[in-house]
Amino acid sequence: MKKPEILAPAGTYEALAAAVGAGADGVYIGAKKFNARQRGENFDEDEIKRSLALCHMHGVKLYVALNIALKESELADALKLAAFLHDEGIDGIIVQDLGLFGLLRKHLPSLSLHSSTQMFIHESSGVSLLCEAGFDRVVLARELTLQEIGEIKKNSKCEIKIFCHGAMCISYSGQCYMSSMIGQRSGNRGRCAQPCRKEYSLYDKNKKLLKKGSLISPKDLNTLDAMEDIMSLGVDSLKIEGRLKKADYVYTVVEAYRKRIDSISDNSVEEPSSNVNEVFNRKFTTGYLYEESPKEKDLISTGDKGLIYEEAGRISAVEGYLYRIKPIIDIDVGDGIFIKSEKTAFGEILSDLYDVKKNKTKMLSKGETGYIGLRKKAFKNDMIYKTWDKQKKTEISDTLEKSLEMRQPVKIKAVFKIGEKPTLSIEWNDIEIAVCGEGLVQEAKNAPLSAERITEQLSKMKDSPFYPSKIDMEADENIFIPVKDINEIRRKGLNLLEEKIISSWKRTPVKIDYSKALNRATCNTDIDQILSIKISDMESLKTASCSDVQEIVYGWDRIIHVDEYEKAVDIARTAGKKIVLAFPRVIRAVQADAIIRAMDSIVALEPDGILVSSFEGIKLFKDTGLALEADDSFNIFNSFALDRLMEWNVENAYVSPELNLTELVDLTPPKGMDLSLVVHGNKELMLLQYNLGGKSDSFTLEDSKGFKFPVIVDDYNRTHIFNSKKLYLADEVSNIPMFKKLRIDALMEKPEEIPELTDIYASALKGKYFVNRYHEKHRSGLTKGHFKRGVL
C-alpha cells in the first residue's frame, strides 16, 4: 500500500525540528509576509535557509506558503520572495492567488506549485483545470467524502493532497467572509479572527429559539482511525494543520501519524505512540470522510475548549479543605484536572495529593482511595476529569529535546605529517570536501599529542549538524600541533561541508525584470455600463423583468432543471432583457454529472452568459462557446489574476468584495475582458456543507452583540449564512465608471421592493441618484462593506 507524504506544519524553527525528528516527510512554513497564518512567528530569509539545511540533510522536503489573496501593490514583493525561495532550492510553493500563480509559471517555471485550500477545489473538473494550468499538486476541500476523494485521485494527472488532522473551518475555505466583514480581518489574507468559535443563538422563521452555544465551531479533524481507508485511495500527501501550534503538538501528532502509516504499510503491530489527546484539541471528528452531511454531535464542538477530558473519578466526601476520591485511572501531582458539576466548573494543575491516611504523596493509583487539595471550592459528587497527563507530557518533552539535537553522520579522514600542513577530508553521502590547516605539524619537544587526543578534538561537533560516524587517522609519531589549530581545521571543514551540501540543492538564480514583468497596458475607460440583478425564484424574475435593469442573472445554489432555466430565458427575452444563467457554487460529482448531461440543452437555450462561482464551473463551461462570467467568489484582488481567468475564456469577472475604492481603481483587465461589481445585497459570509438548522429552509443566527445573520439551507442540505447588513452603493455609482456591470444581489430582497430598488440604481447610473424611501427604511441595516475601508 502506497505511503502518503506526512506534511507537517511549522510556525517556528523549533516546531520544524520537531516535525523532522518525529518523522515528517515534508514540512510547510510561512515567510514573514504573504502567508495565511499572519498571527504566527513565521520565518525570515535566514531562518528559511537554516530550515532548508535541516530538512534537506534529513531527506525531508520543505514547502513555503505564499497562500493569500494579493493586492496589486504587493505582487512585486511576493514575486521577489518567490525568486529568493526558488534560488535557495525550496521544494514547492503553496499558492492561492491566480495572479501570483501566473507570474510564477512564467518567470520561475521550475518551481513546483501547489494549490491552497482557499481555492475551494471539490470535484474532478476543478482538479483537472488546475492541473492543466500548471499546478503540480492540488489540495482538496475538507468537505469531501472518501468515495469522492478516491474518484478524484483516480482521474487526476497531478498529485492530490488532503487534510488529515487539526483545526477545521466550518465554512468551505476561501468562501468565508465573516471575519472580514465584521472586523476587516480577512481569512483570504491570513488574518481570520475566528468568529466561528464564538457563541450564537439560532432562531427559526417564527423567531423561536432553537438552540444556542458554539453552533458553528467544529471539532478538530483526526483521521488516525480512518488511515487504512485513506491509504487505500492512493492520495499523495496528508496535511496536518497547525502552524500556530507549539513544537510539542507538532511532534506528538506527526509521530502518531508516522507510526500509524508505517504499521499499515508494513502490516505490522503499531507501536504505542504519544497520545494526540494529550495536546490541544477541540475533541475529535473524522469530518466528512464517511458522511456528506454529518450530524451535529459528530462535527460540532460542545464549547469545552482545550483537551478531551478523561474521567478520573468523583468526589465522595469533603473533609475540610481536602476532597476524598477513589480514582478510576492513575493520577499524579502535576496532572491537569477539570472539576465539573451543576454548581461549578473549573480547571487547575493538581499540586496536592494525599493517601488514605492523609499523608502527602505524588501519585494515586487506579482504585486507591486518597485525597486531593484544590485551590477552588468543590462539592460532594462533583466529577473530576484529567485533561492532561504530566508523565506523558514529560515523555513528549524529553523525546522532543532529543529531536532538536538531530545530527547527520560524517566520515572523517585526518592526516598529520611532521613538516606539513594537517589535512582533513569529510564525507557526507556522496559529497566530500578537503581542507588544510594554517600551521605546520611539528615534532614534539616535550609532550606529544596522541592520536586519541586529536580524535577527541575532531569529534567535538555539538555546534554543527553533524556527528562523526568514523574517523580514520594517519599521523606521525611524536607530533605536536596546538589544540586551537585542530579545532580551527575541524570548524573550517564542517562549515565548508555544510556550504557544499546547501549549494547542492540551490538552483541557478533567475533574473527577473520586475518592472517589465508587472507592467500592464492601460485599458479602455469608455465603458457602457449596465444594471444587472441576480435572483433565484420565478416571482422575483417576473418582477425584475418589468424593472429598469438591462440584465437578469437567474439561479443559485438550488436544484434548477433545464425547463426552469428555459422558462427564465423566455420571460427575460420577452421583456427585452439579457439573461445570464447562474449555477451552484459547490459543484460536487452529482451536480457535475447533472450539468454534463444537460449541457446540450443549456447551450441550446443560448443565454447571454453563464455565471460560475468555482473552478469546477469554469472547467465545465469554458469550451461551450457561451459567454463565461466569474463571480466574486474567485477572490480577484489584482489584475494578473484576471489574465489567468481570460485564458480560461472568462469574458467578465466580478472582483473581490474585499477591495476598497482605491484598490478597485488600480485594476487593469486584459483587452477583451470586462470587470463588474456587486453593488447591493446581503453578502454571503459562510458556506457550510453542514446543515445548521434542520428541516426548515430559513433561520436567523444572532451573535452576542445582537447582530442577526440570515441563514438559508439549500436544496443540497448546505447552509448559507449572510451578512446582517445589506451592501448599499447606490450613492457611490458615480465613482465606479470602470465596471461594465453593476449587480444587485436580490436573493434576500422581497419581490415587491425590487422595482423601487432597481429604480434607485438605474437613476444613479444616469447621474440622478436621489434620496429614497428604501434607504430611509433600511438605513440602520445598510453598509458600504469594504468600499471605503478595505481589509488588512
Order of alpha helices (4+ residues) and beta strands (2+ residues): beta-alpha-beta-alpha-beta-alpha-beta-alpha-beta-alpha-beta-alpha-beta-alpha-beta-beta-beta-alpha-beta-alpha-beta-alpha-beta-beta-beta-beta-beta-beta-beta-beta-beta-alpha-beta-beta-beta-beta-alpha-beta-beta-alpha-alpha-beta-alpha-beta-alpha-beta-alpha-beta-alpha-beta-alpha-beta-alpha-beta-beta-beta-beta-beta-beta-beta-alpha-alpha-beta
